[in-house]
């Protein structure tokens, strides 16, 4: 799993360093959702995944994390912000 250089962080995240460390070492931070993009393209531009789903063996090396949120609702809000920030409409 890779992490985007300019990681988007939700408001409910207090210590991003600990969460990134846990994810890199295969430990599941409770209640954390990640906004990811498949490394080799894929059907969707971005996907919202729980940390548990992201850490499964089948997914571990296939995604780059672009954002980290403290819950599913916050992940949707963060994704909306990312799309507005990164893409011209």
Phi and psi in radians as a Rosetta constraint file:
Dihedral C 1 N 2 CA 2 C 2 CIRCULARHARMONIC -1.993 0.35
Dihedral N 2 CA 2 C 2 N 3 CIRCULARHARMONIC 2.841 0.35
Dihedral C 2 N 3 CA 3 C 3 CIRCULARHARMONIC -2.170 0.35
Dihedral N 3 CA 3 C 3 N 4 CIRCULARHARMONIC 2.362 0.35
Dihedral C 3 N 4 CA 4 C 4 CIRCULARHARMONIC -1.137 0.35
Dihedral N 4 CA 4 C 4 N 5 CIRCULARHARMONIC 2.527 0.35
Dihedral C 4 N 5 CA 5 C 5 CIRCULARHARMONIC -1.031 0.35
Dihedral N 5 CA 5 C 5 N 6 CIRCULARHARMONIC -0.753 0.35
Dihedral C 5 N 6 CA 6 C 6 CIRCULARHARMONIC -1.842 0.35
Dihedral N 6 CA 6 C 6 N 7 CIRCULARHARMONIC 1.288 0.35
Dihedral C 6 N 7 CA 7 C 7 CIRCULARHARMONIC -1.141 0.35
Dihedral N 7 CA 7 C 7 N 8 CIRCULARHARMONIC 2.328 0.35
Dihedral C 7 N 8 CA 8 C 8 CIRCULARHARMONIC -1.492 0.35
Dihedral N 8 CA 8 C 8 N 9 CIRCULARHARMONIC 2.324 0.35
Dihedral C 8 N 9 CA 9 C 9 CIRCULARHARMONIC -2.130 0.35
Dihedral N 9 CA 9 C 9 N 10 CIRCULARHARMONIC 2.289 0.35
Dihedral C 9 N 10 CA 10 C 10 CIRCULARHARMONIC -1.271 0.35
Dihedral N 10 CA 10 C 10 N 11 CIRCULARHARMONIC 2.786 0.35
Dihedral C 10 N 11 CA 11 C 11 CIRCULARHARMONIC -1.135 0.35
Dihedral N 11 CA 11 C 11 N 12 CIRCULARHARMONIC -0.475 0.35
Dihedral C 11 N 12 CA 12 C 12 CIRCULARHARMONIC -1.407 0.35
Dihedral N 12 CA 12 C 12 N 13 CIRCULARHARMONIC -0.092 0.35
Dihedral C 12 N 13 CA 13 C 13 CIRCULARHARMONIC -1.508 0.35
Dihedral N 13 CA 13 C 13 N 14 CIRCULARHARMONIC 2.103 0.35
Dihedral C 13 N 14 CA 14 C 14 CIRCULARHARMONIC -1.698 0.35
Dihedral N 14 CA 14 C 14 N 15 CIRCULARHARMONIC -0.640 0.35
Dihedral C 14 N 15 CA 15 C 15 CIRCULARHARMONIC -2.328 0.35
Dihedral N 15 CA 15 C 15 N 16 CIRCULARHARMONIC 1.565 0.35
Dihedral C 15 N 16 CA 16 C 16 CIRCULARHARMONIC -1.144 0.35
Dihedral N 16 CA 16 C 16 N 17 CIRCULARHARMONIC -0.561 0.35
Dihedral C 16 N 17 CA 17 C 17 CIRCULARHARMONIC -1.032 0.35
Dihedral N 17 CA 17 C 17 N 18 CIRCULARHARMONIC -0.739 0.35
Dihedral C 17 N 18 CA 18 C 18 CIRCULARHARMONIC -1.162 0.35
Dihedral N 18 CA 18 C 18 N 19 CIRCULARHARMONIC -0.735 0.35
Dihedral C 18 N 19 CA 19 C 19 CIRCULARHARMONIC -1.159 0.35
Dihedral N 19 CA 19 C 19 N 20 CIRCULARHARMONIC -0.779 0.35
Dihedral C 19 N 20 CA 20 C 20 CIRCULARHARMONIC -1.098 0.35
Dihedral N 20 CA 20 C 20 N 21 CIRCULARHARMONIC -0.717 0.35
Dihedral C 20 N 21 CA 21 C 21 CIRCULARHARMONIC -1.057 0.35
Dihedral N 21 CA 21 C 21 N 22 CIRCULARHARMONIC -0.786 0.35
Dihedral C 21 N 22 CA 22 C 22 CIRCULARHARMONIC -1.097 0.35
Dihedral N 22 CA 22 C 22 N 23 CIRCULARHARMONIC -0.784 0.35
Dihedral C 22 N 23 CA 23 C 23 CIRCULARHARMONIC -1.112 0.35
Dihedral N 23 CA 23 C 23 N 24 CIRCULARHARMONIC -0.739 0.35
Dihedral C 23 N 24 CA 24 C 24 CIRCULARHARMONIC -1.126 0.35
Dihedral N 24 CA 24 C 24 N 25 CIRCULARHARMONIC -0.499 0.35
Dihedral C 24 N 25 CA 25 C 25 CIRCULARHARMONIC -1.741 0.35
Dihedral N 25 CA 25 C 25 N 26 CIRCULARHARMONIC 0.244 0.35
Dihedral C 25 N 26 CA 26 C 26 CIRCULARHARMONIC 1.324 0.35
Dihedral N 26 CA 26 C 26 N 27 CIRCULARHARMONIC 0.338 0.35
Dihedral C 26 N 27 CA 27 C 27 CIRCULARHARMONIC -1.811 0.35
Dihedral N 27 CA 27 C 27 N 28 CIRCULARHARMONIC 2.476 0.35
Dihedral C 27 N 28 CA 28 C 28 CIRCULARHARMONIC -1.633 0.35
Dihedral N 28 CA 28 C 28 N 29 CIRCULARHARMONIC 1.938 0.35
Dihedral C 28 N 29 CA 29 C 29 CIRCULARHARMONIC -1.291 0.35
Dihedral N 29 CA 29 C 29 N 30 CIRCULARHARMONIC 2.284 0.35
Dihedral C 29 N 30 CA 30 C 30 CIRCULARHARMONIC -1.187 0.35
Dihedral N 30 CA 30 C 30 N 31 CIRCULARHARMONIC 2.355 0.35
Dihedral C 30 N 31 CA 31 C 31 CIRCULARHARMONIC 1.289 0.35
Dihedral N 31 CA 31 C 31 N 32 CIRCULARHARMONIC 0.225 0.35
Dihedral C 31 N 32 CA 32 C 32 CIRCULARHARMONIC -1.703 0.35
Dihedral N 32 CA 32 C 32 N 33 CIRCULARHARMONIC 2.330 0.35
Dihedral C 32 N 33 CA 33 C 33 CIRCULARHARMONIC -2.071 0.35
Dihedral N 33 CA 33 C 33 N 34 CIRCULARHARMONIC 2.469 0.35
Dihedral C 33 N 34 CA 34 C 34 CIRCULARHARMONIC -2.037 0.35
Dihedral N 34 CA 34 C 34 N 35 CIRCULARHARMONIC 2.475 0.35
Dihedral C 34 N 35 CA 35 C 35 CIRCULARHARMONIC -1.735 0.35
Dihedral N 35 CA 35 C 35 N 36 CIRCULARHARMONIC 2.052 0.35
Dihedral C 35 N 36 CA 36 C 36 CIRCULARHARMONIC -2.194 0.35
Dihedral N 36 CA 36 C 36 N 37 CIRCULARHARMONIC 2.847 0.35
Dihedral C 36 N 37 CA 37 C 37 CIRCULARHARMONIC -2.355 0.35
Dihedral N 37 CA 37 C 37 N 38 CIRCULARHARMONIC 2.338 0.35
Dihedral C 37 N 38 CA 38 C 38 CIRCULARHARMONIC -1.161 0.35
Dihedral N 38 CA 38 C 38 N 39 CIRCULARHARMONIC 2.409 0.35
Dihedral C 38 N 39 CA 39 C 39 CIRCULARHARMONIC -1.147 0.35
Dihedral N 39 CA 39 C 39 N 40 CIRCULARHARMONIC -0.554 0.35
Dihedral C 39 N 40 CA 40 C 40 CIRCULARHARMONIC -1.859 0.35
Dihedral N 40 CA 40 C 40 N 41 CIRCULARHARMONIC 0.594 0.35
Dihedral C 40 N 41 CA 41 C 41 CIRCULARHARMONIC 1.524 0.35
Dihedral N 41 CA 41 C 41 N 42 CIRCULARHARMONIC -2.428 0.35
Dihedral C 41 N 42 CA 42 C 42 CIRCULARHARMONIC 2.279 0.35
Dihedral N 42 CA 42 C 42 N 43 CIRCULARHARMONIC 3.128 0.35
Dihedral C 42 N 43 CA 43 C 43 CIRCULARHARMONIC -1.247 0.35
Dihedral N 43 CA 43 C 43 N 44 CIRCULARHARMONIC -0.633 0.35
Dihedral C 43 N 44 CA 44 C 44 CIRCULARHARMONIC -1.994 0.35
Dihedral N 44 CA 44 C 44 N 45 CIRCULARHARMONIC 2.661 0.35
Dihedral C 44 N 45 CA 45 C 45 CIRCULARHARMONIC -1.187 0.35
Dihedral N 45 CA 45 C 45 N 46 CIRCULARHARMONIC -0.882 0.35
Dihedral C 45 N 46 CA 46 C 46 CIRCULARHARMONIC -2.294 0.35
Dihedral N 46 CA 46 C 46 N 47 CIRCULARHARMONIC 2.704 0.35
Dihedral C 46 N 47 CA 47 C 47 CIRCULARHARMONIC -2.303 0.35
Dihedral N 47 CA 47 C 47 N 48 CIRCULARHARMONIC 2.472 0.35
Dihedral C 47 N 48 CA 48 C 48 CIRCULARHARMONIC -1.732 0.35
Dihedral N 48 CA 48 C 48 N 49 CIRCULARHARMONIC 2.133 0.35
Dihedral C 48 N 49 CA 49 C 49 CIRCULARHARMONIC -2.298 0.35
Dihedral N 49 CA 49 C 49 N 50 CIRCULARHARMONIC 2.501 0.35
Dihedral C 49 N 50 CA 50 C 50 CIRCULARHARMONIC -1.226 0.35
Dihedral N 50 CA 50 C 50 N 51 CIRCULARHARMONIC 2.739 0.35
Dihedral C 50 N 51 CA 51 C 51 CIRCULARHARMONIC -1.076 0.35
Dihedral N 51 CA 51 C 51 N 52 CIRCULARHARMONIC -0.560 0.35
Dihedral C 51 N 52 CA 52 C 52 CIRCULARHARMONIC -1.106 0.35
Dihedral N 52 CA 52 C 52 N 53 CIRCULARHARMONIC -0.783 0.35
Dihedral C 52 N 53 CA 53 C 53 CIRCULARHARMONIC -1.176 0.35
Dihedral N 53 CA 53 C 53 N 54 CIRCULARHARMONIC -0.700 0.35
Dihedral C 53 N 54 CA 54 C 54 CIRCULARHARMONIC -1.135 0.35
Dihedral N 54 CA 54 C 54 N 55 CIRCULARHARMONIC -0.575 0.35
Dihedral C 54 N 55 CA 55 C 55 CIRCULARHARMONIC -1.474 0.35
Dihedral N 55 CA 55 C 55 N 56 CIRCULARHARMONIC -0.061 0.35
Dihedral C 55 N 56 CA 56 C 56 CIRCULARHARMONIC -1.091 0.35
Dihedral N 56 CA 56 C 56 N 57 CIRCULARHARMONIC 2.569 0.35
Dihedral C 56 N 57 CA 57 C 57 CIRCULARHARMONIC -0.946 0.35
Dihedral N 57 CA 57 C 57 N 58 CIRCULARHARMONIC -0.667 0.35
Dihedral C 57 N 58 CA 58 C 58 CIRCULARHARMONIC -1.188 0.35
Dihedral N 58 CA 58 C 58 N 59 CIRCULARHARMONIC -0.459 0.35
Dihedral C 58 N 59 CA 59 C 59 CIRCULARHARMONIC -1.812 0.35
Dihedral N 59 CA 59 C 59 N 60 CIRCULARHARMONIC -0.308 0.35
Dihedral C 59 N 60 CA 60 C 60 CIRCULARHARMONIC -0.913 0.35
Dihedral N 60 CA 60 C 60 N 61 CIRCULARHARMONIC -0.757 0.35
Dihedral C 60 N 61 CA 61 C 61 CIRCULARHARMONIC -1.815 0.35
Dihedral N 61 CA 61 C 61 N 62 CIRCULARHARMONIC 0.189 0.35
Dihedral C 61 N 62 CA 62 C 62 CIRCULARHARMONIC -1.779 0.35
Dihedral N 62 CA 62 C 62 N 63 CIRCULARHARMONIC -0.132 0.35
Dihedral C 62 N 63 CA 63 C 63 CIRCULARHARMONIC -2.214 0.35
Dihedral N 63 CA 63 C 63 N 64 CIRCULARHARMONIC 2.643 0.35
Dihedral C 63 N 64 CA 64 C 64 CIRCULARHARMONIC -1.929 0.35
Dihedral N 64 CA 64 C 64 N 65 CIRCULARHARMONIC 2.291 0.35
Dihedral C 64 N 65 CA 65 C 65 CIRCULARHARMONIC -1.529 0.35
Dihedral N 65 CA 65 C 65 N 66 CIRCULARHARMONIC 2.195 0.35
Dihedral C 65 N 66 CA 66 C 66 CIRCULARHARMONIC -1.856 0.35
Dihedral N 66 CA 66 C 66 N 67 CIRCULARHARMONIC -0.399 0.35
Dihedral C 66 N 67 CA 67 C 67 CIRCULARHARMONIC -2.675 0.35
Dihedral N 67 CA 67 C 67 N 68 CIRCULARHARMONIC 2.651 0.35
Dihedral C 67 N 68 CA 68 C 68 CIRCULARHARMONIC -2.288 0.35
Dihedral N 68 CA 68 C 68 N 69 CIRCULARHARMONIC 2.269 0.35
Dihedral C 68 N 69 CA 69 C 69 CIRCULARHARMONIC -2.282 0.35
Dihedral N 69 CA 69 C 69 N 70 CIRCULARHARMONIC 2.728 0.35
Dihedral C 69 N 70 CA 70 C 70 CIRCULARHARMONIC -1.664 0.35
Dihedral N 70 CA 70 C 70 N 71 CIRCULARHARMONIC 0.906 0.35
Dihedral C 70 N 71 CA 71 C 71 CIRCULARHARMONIC 2.461 0.35
Dihedral N 71 CA 71 C 71 N 72 CIRCULARHARMONIC 2.866 0.35
Dihedral C 71 N 72 CA 72 C 72 CIRCULARHARMONIC -1.197 0.35
Dihedral N 72 CA 72 C 72 N 73 CIRCULARHARMONIC -0.768 0.35
Dihedral C 72 N 73 CA 73 C 73 CIRCULARHARMONIC -1.074 0.35
Dihedral N 73 CA 73 C 73 N 74 CIRCULARHARMONIC -0.770 0.35
Dihedral C 73 N 74 CA 74 C 74 CIRCULARHARMONIC -1.125 0.35
Dihedral N 74 CA 74 C 74 N 75 CIRCULARHARMONIC -0.585 0.35
Dihedral C 74 N 75 CA 75 C 75 CIRCULARHARMONIC -1.107 0.35
Dihedral N 75 CA 75 C 75 N 76 CIRCULARHARMONIC -0.709 0.35
Dihedral C 75 N 76 CA 76 C 76 CIRCULARHARMONIC -1.138 0.35
Dihedral N 76 CA 76 C 76 N 77 CIRCULARHARMONIC -0.719 0.35
Dihedral C 76 N 77 CA 77 C 77 CIRCULARHARMONIC -1.134 0.35
Dihedral N 77 CA 77 C 77 N 78 CIRCULARHARMONIC -0.710 0.35
Dihedral C 77 N 78 CA 78 C 78 CIRCULARHARMONIC -1.163 0.35
Dihedral N 78 CA 78 C 78 N 79 CIRCULARHARMONIC -0.697 0.35
Dihedral C 78 N 79 CA 79 C 79 CIRCULARHARMONIC -1.098 0.35
Dihedral N 79 CA 79 C 79 N 80 CIRCULARHARMONIC -0.741 0.35
Dihedral C 79 N 80 CA 80 C 80 CIRCULARHARMONIC -1.035 0.35
Dihedral N 80 CA 80 C 80 N 81 CIRCULARHARMONIC -0.798 0.35
Dihedral C 80 N 81 CA 81 C 81 CIRCULARHARMONIC -1.084 0.35
Dihedral N 81 CA 81 C 81 N 82 CIRCULARHARMONIC -0.761 0.35
Dihedral C 81 N 82 CA 82 C 82 CIRCULARHARMONIC -1.043 0.35
Dihedral N 82 CA 82 C 82 N 83 CIRCULARHARMONIC -0.783 0.35
Dihedral C 82 N 83 CA 83 C 83 CIRCULARHARMONIC -1.129 0.35
Dihedral N 83 CA 83 C 83 N 84 CIRCULARHARMONIC -0.691 0.35
Dihedral C 83 N 84 CA 84 C 84 CIRCULARHARMONIC -1.196 0.35
Dihedral N 84 CA 84 C 84 N 85 CIRCULARHARMONIC -0.617 0.35
Dihedral C 84 N 85 CA 85 C 85 CIRCULARHARMONIC -1.331 0.35
Dihedral N 85 CA 85 C 85 N 86 CIRCULARHARMONIC -0.654 0.35
Dihedral C 85 N 86 CA 86 C 86 CIRCULARHARMONIC -1.717 0.35
Dihedral N 86 CA 86 C 86 N 87 CIRCULARHARMONIC -0.321 0.35
Dihedral C 86 N 87 CA 87 C 87 CIRCULARHARMONIC -2.172 0.35
Dihedral N 87 CA 87 C 87 N 88 CIRCULARHARMONIC 2.418 0.35
Dihedral C 87 N 88 CA 88 C 88 CIRCULARHARMONIC -1.526 0.35
Dihedral N 88 CA 88 C 88 N 89 CIRCULARHARMONIC 2.369 0.35
